[in-house]
Amino acid sequence: MIQYLAVNVSSRQFQQKDFIEIVESVIKQTNIKPHQLELELTESILVQNIEKTLQKLNTLKKMGIRLAIDDFGTGYSSLEYLKRLSLRRIENRPIFCTRHSSRP
């Protein structure tokens, strides 16, 4: 039995009006449990219509789906956005940690 399956989601895919319905359909077709699915979202998703994005993310979370931001620190968003999101995991670029950990 798999612990969870991580799937990369592009900004274009996430912005589709029927994205939630597509995810629901895939869950039903594959018989995967929602808590076994982790959607890895690109950081650029955070800067596109934040209110609609938050609504979608909250819907996905209520469904039991894990959420992660992939490549955080590429310059699109700020840490302030992270306070508003219910993320299970953040994958950051190594340069982000190196660049910011050396500051006084």
Sequence and secondary structure as in RCSB ss.txt:
>XXXX:A:sequence
MIQYLAVNVSSRQFQQKDFIEIVESVIKQTNIKPHQLELELTESILVQNIEKTLQKLNTLKKMGIRLAIDDFGTG
YSSLEYLKRLSLRRIENRPIFCTRHSSRP
>XXXX:A:secstr
  S EEEEE HHHHTSTTHHHHHHHHHHHHT  GGGEEEEEEGGGGGS HHHHHHHHHHHHHHT EEEEEEETSS
S  HHHHHH   SEEEE HHHHHHHHT  
